[in-house]
Amino acid sequence: MVKQTAGRDALGEFAPKFAQLNDDVLFGEVWSREDKLSLRDRSLVTICVFMGKGMVDSSLKYHLISAKNNGITKEEMAEIITHAAFYAGWPNAWAVFNMAKEVYGEDECSEKHGGMFGIGEPNTAFLQYFIGNSYLKPLTNPAEDNLFLANVTFEPGCRNNWHIHKSEKGGGQILVCVEGKGWYQEYGKEARSLKEGDVVVIPPNVKHWHGAARDCWFSHIAIEIPGSNTSNEWCEPVSDEEYNNL
């Protein structure tokens, strides 16, 4: 769990004891007791309490963002607010819905997958190197063209194994993100979140992986850069623990 510093940032000089209790006790000792209640369930309880008290300020938005990050989906959040409305009040539900729409709508996924190029066919040839289902739509003919481009689409949660684009000279890969949300990570570095319009330049001989976000489809164009004695080395899968900690 990320260490909270909001109390010290806002009230560290004015009310240092309150700031310490906020950061170290409430968001430290209490929220960290995941063996008693998961972060997801703590977010659910907190949203209902805020809704019942009619607290719809920036603190509720923070908890809605945390709930989303802790795994509560848009559909689940809508059902939580609907259920609580009968106990917390209809006007409170409207207020929370308006804020939840903002939080969950910031990166809402399109129902049409694959972007402008379409989803293509199931990527069965490389199935063993992916967790989840992916789809491939070649945009050039590798037998005739010197440059190979393909639109790769990942279902939510799908990612490829760690792998290396090997080359003695030149080589590597460029990703152009065309739809949805995804991740890219080089070995030993922090993962980078991806969205439509982002470009990733992958150097040759660097171990990395890429794939979709947990709650959204993702598509990118993969451009294979020509080089000398190029090959792909597929490595171990990205574990659920590594992926879920993003």
VEXDREN-2710 file (C-alpha; in Angstrom, 1 decimal):
% VEXDREN-2710
k/r/px/py/pz
1/MET/0.0/0.0/0.0
2/VAL/1.3/3.5/-0.9
3/LYS/2.3/5.5/2.2
4/GLN/-0.1/8.4/2.7
5/THR/1.3/11.9/3.2
6/ALA/-1.8/14.0/2.6
7/GLY/-2.2/15.0/6.2
8/ARG/1.4/16.2/6.6
9/ASP/1.3/17.9/3.2
10/ALA/-1.9/19.9/4.2
11/LEU/-1.6/20.2/7.9
12/GLY/1.9/19.3/8.9
13/GLU/2.7/22.7/10.3
14/PHE/-0.7/23.8/11.5
15/ALA/-1.8/20.5/13.2
16/PRO/1.1/18.1/13.2
17/LYS/-0.5/15.6/15.5
18/PHE/-3.7/15.4/13.4
19/ALA/-1.6/15.0/10.3
20/GLN/0.4/12.2/12.0
21/LEU/-2.8/10.4/13.0
22/ASN/-4.3/10.8/9.6
23/ASP/-1.3/9.4/7.7
24/ASP/0.1/6.9/10.1
25/VAL/-2.9/5.6/12.0
26/LEU/-6.0/5.9/9.7
27/PHE/-4.2/5.4/6.3
28/GLY/-1.4/3.4/7.9
29/GLU/-2.3/1.0/10.6
30/VAL/-6.1/0.8/9.8
31/TRP/-6.0/0.6/6.0
32/SER/-3.0/-1.7/6.1
33/ARG/-4.8/-4.5/8.0
34/GLU/-5.5/-6.4/4.8
35/ASP/-5.5/-9.7/6.6
36/LYS/-8.7/-8.6/8.3
37/LEU/-10.4/-6.7/5.4
38/SER/-9.1/-6.2/1.9
39/LEU/-8.4/-2.8/0.4
40/ARG/-11.2/-3.4/-2.0
41/ASP/-13.7/-4.1/0.8
42/ARG/-12.4/-1.1/2.8
43/SER/-13.0/1.1/-0.2
44/LEU/-16.6/-0.2/-0.5
45/VAL/-17.4/0.4/3.2
46/THR/-15.8/3.9/3.0
47/ILE/-17.8/5.0/0.0
48/CYS/-21.1/3.9/1.6
49/VAL/-20.2/5.8/4.8
50/PHE/-19.4/9.0/2.9
51/MET/-22.6/8.6/0.9
52/GLY/-24.7/8.1/4.0
53/LYS/-23.3/11.2/5.6
54/GLY/-23.8/13.2/2.4
55/MET/-20.0/14.0/2.1
56/VAL/-19.5/14.7/-1.6
57/ASP/-16.4/16.9/-1.5
58/SER/-12.9/16.2/-2.8
59/SER/-12.3/13.6/-0.1
60/LEU/-15.0/11.4/-1.6
61/LYS/-13.4/11.8/-5.0
62/TYR/-10.1/10.6/-3.5
63/HIS/-11.9/7.5/-2.1
64/LEU/-13.6/6.8/-5.4
65/ILE/-10.3/6.9/-7.2
66/SER/-8.8/4.6/-4.5
67/ALA/-11.8/2.2/-4.9
68/LYS/-11.2/2.1/-8.7
69/ASN/-7.5/1.4/-8.1
70/ASN/-8.4/-1.2/-5.5
71/GLY/-10.4/-3.2/-8.1
72/ILE/-14.0/-2.0/-7.8
73/THR/-15.2/-1.9/-11.4
74/LYS/-17.5/0.7/-12.9
75/GLU/-20.4/-1.8/-12.9
76/GLU/-19.8/-2.7/-9.3
77/MET/-19.6/0.9/-8.3
78/ALA/-22.9/1.6/-10.0
79/GLU/-24.5/-1.3/-8.1
80/ILE/-23.0/-0.2/-4.8
81/ILE/-24.4/3.3/-5.1
82/THR/-27.8/2.0/-6.3
83/HIS/-28.0/-0.3/-3.3
84/ALA/-26.9/2.3/-0.8
85/ALA/-29.4/4.8/-2.2
86/PHE/-32.3/3.1/-0.4
87/TYR/-30.5/3.6/2.9
88/ALA/-28.5/6.8/2.4
89/GLY/-31.0/8.8/0.4
90/TRP/-31.8/9.5/-3.2
91/PRO/-30.2/13.0/-3.4
92/ASN/-27.0/11.6/-1.9
93/ALA/-27.0/8.9/-4.6
94/TRP/-27.3/11.4/-7.3
95/ALA/-24.4/13.4/-5.9
96/VAL/-22.2/10.3/-5.6
97/PHE/-23.2/9.1/-9.1
98/ASN/-22.1/12.4/-10.6
99/MET/-18.7/12.2/-9.0
100/ALA/-18.3/8.5/-9.8
101/LYS/-19.1/9.1/-13.5
102/GLU/-16.3/11.6/-13.6
103/VAL/-13.8/9.2/-12.0
104/TYR/-14.8/6.1/-14.0
105/GLY/-15.4/8.1/-17.2
106/GLU/-11.9/9.5/-17.5
107/ASP/-10.6/6.4/-19.2
108/GLU/-13.8/4.6/-20.3
109/CYS/-13.0/2.0/-22.9
110/SER/-14.6/1.9/-26.4
111/GLU/-16.9/-0.9/-27.2
112/LYS/-15.2/-1.2/-30.6
113/HIS/-11.9/-3.0/-30.2
114/GLY/-8.8/-2.7/-32.4
115/GLY/-9.1/1.0/-33.1
116/MET/-9.3/2.2/-36.7
117/PHE/-7.7/-1.0/-38.0
118/GLY/-10.1/-3.5/-36.5
119/ILE/-9.4/-6.4/-34.2
120/GLY/-8.1/-8.9/-36.7
121/GLU/-7.9/-12.7/-36.0
122/PRO/-7.1/-14.6/-32.8
123/ASN/-3.3/-14.6/-32.3
124/THR/-3.1/-18.4/-32.0
125/ALA/0.4/-18.7/-33.4
126/PHE/1.8/-16.9/-30.3
127/LEU/-0.8/-18.1/-27.8
128/GLN/1.8/-19.8/-25.6
129/TYR/3.6/-16.5/-25.1
130/PHE/0.5/-14.6/-23.8
131/ILE/-1.6/-14.6/-20.7
132/GLY/-5.2/-14.0/-22.0
133/ASN/-6.4/-13.6/-25.5
134/SER/-4.8/-11.4/-28.1
135/TYR/-5.6/-10.6/-31.7
136/LEU/-3.5/-9.8/-34.7
137/LYS/-4.1/-7.8/-37.9
138/PRO/-1.1/-7.5/-40.2
139/LEU/-0.9/-4.1/-42.0
140/THR/1.9/-5.1/-44.3
141/ASN/3.0/-8.3/-46.0
142/PRO/6.3/-9.5/-44.5
143/ALA/7.1/-11.6/-47.6
144/GLU/7.0/-8.6/-49.9
145/ASP/7.7/-5.6/-47.7
146/ASN/10.9/-4.7/-45.9
147/LEU/9.0/-3.4/-42.9
148/PHE/6.5/-5.4/-40.9
149/LEU/3.6/-3.6/-39.2
150/ALA/0.7/-5.3/-37.3
151/ASN/-2.1/-4.1/-35.2
152/VAL/-2.1/-6.1/-31.9
153/THR/-5.2/-6.1/-29.7
154/PHE/-5.2/-7.4/-26.1
155/GLU/-8.3/-8.2/-24.1
156/PRO/-8.5/-6.7/-20.5
157/GLY/-5.7/-8.3/-18.4
158/CYS/-3.9/-9.8/-21.4
159/ARG/-0.2/-9.3/-21.6
160/ASN/2.7/-11.0/-23.4
161/ASN/5.6/-12.7/-21.7
162/TRP/8.9/-10.9/-20.9
163/HIS/10.8/-11.0/-24.2
164/ILE/13.8/-9.5/-26.0
165/HIS/14.1/-8.3/-29.6
166/LYS/17.7/-9.4/-30.3
167/SER/19.8/-7.8/-33.0
168/GLU/23.5/-7.4/-33.7
169/LYS/22.9/-4.1/-35.4
170/GLY/19.7/-2.0/-35.7
171/GLY/16.5/-3.8/-34.7
172/GLY/14.2/-3.2/-31.9
173/GLN/10.5/-2.3/-32.1
174/ILE/8.2/0.7/-32.0
175/LEU/4.7/0.6/-30.5
176/VAL/2.0/3.2/-31.6
177/CYS/-1.0/3.0/-29.2
178/VAL/-4.3/3.3/-31.1
179/GLU/-7.0/2.4/-28.6
180/GLY/-7.7/1.7/-25.0
181/LYS/-5.3/1.5/-22.0
182/GLY/-2.2/-0.6/-21.6
183/TRP/1.2/-1.1/-19.9
184/TYR/4.8/-1.2/-21.0
185/GLN/7.7/-2.2/-18.8
186/GLU/11.4/-2.7/-19.3
187/TYR/13.1/-5.1/-16.9
188/GLY/14.3/-3.4/-13.7
189/LYS/12.3/-0.2/-14.4
190/GLU/8.9/1.1/-13.4
191/ALA/6.0/0.2/-15.7
192/ARG/4.7/2.9/-17.9
193/SER/0.9/3.3/-18.5
194/LEU/-0.2/3.7/-22.1
195/LYS/-3.1/5.4/-23.8
196/GLU/-4.2/6.2/-27.4
197/GLY/-1.6/8.4/-29.1
198/ASP/1.4/7.2/-27.0
199/VAL/4.5/5.9/-28.7
200/VAL/7.1/3.5/-27.2
201/VAL/10.5/3.0/-28.7
202/ILE/11.9/-0.3/-27.6
203/PRO/15.7/-0.7/-28.0
204/PRO/17.1/-4.0/-29.2
205/ASN/18.4/-6.5/-26.7
206/VAL/16.2/-5.0/-23.9
207/LYS/14.0/-7.4/-21.9
208/HIS/10.4/-6.0/-21.6
209/TRP/6.7/-6.8/-21.9
210/HIS/3.5/-5.0/-22.9
211/GLY/-0.2/-5.6/-22.7
212/ALA/-3.6/-4.3/-21.7
213/ALA/-4.8/-2.7/-18.4
214/ARG/-6.8/-4.9/-16.1
215/ASP/-10.1/-3.2/-16.9
216/CYS/-9.8/-2.2/-20.6
217/TRP/-9.0/-3.5/-24.1
218/PHE/-5.8/-2.2/-25.7
219/SER/-4.5/-2.0/-29.2
220/HIS/-1.1/-0.9/-30.6
221/ILE/0.6/-1.0/-33.9
222/ALA/3.9/-3.0/-33.6
223/ILE/6.6/-1.9/-36.0
224/GLU/9.5/-4.2/-36.4
225/ILE/12.7/-2.2/-37.0
226/PRO/15.0/-3.9/-39.6
227/GLY/18.4/-5.1/-38.3
228/SER/21.1/-7.6/-38.7
229/ASN/20.6/-11.2/-37.4
230/THR/17.3/-10.3/-35.6
231/SER/15.3/-12.7/-33.5
232/ASN/12.9/-12.8/-30.6
233/GLU/13.7/-14.5/-27.4
234/TRP/10.6/-15.3/-25.3
235/CYS/11.1/-15.5/-21.5
236/GLU/9.0/-16.1/-18.4
237/PRO/5.4/-14.8/-18.1
238/VAL/4.5/-11.7/-16.2
239/SER/3.2/-13.1/-12.9
240/ASP/-0.2/-12.1/-11.5
241/GLU/1.6/-10.6/-8.5
242/GLU/3.8/-8.3/-10.8
243/TYR/0.8/-7.4/-12.9
244/ASN/-1.7/-6.7/-10.1
245/ASN/0.8/-4.5/-8.2
246/LEU/0.8/-2.0/-11.1
END
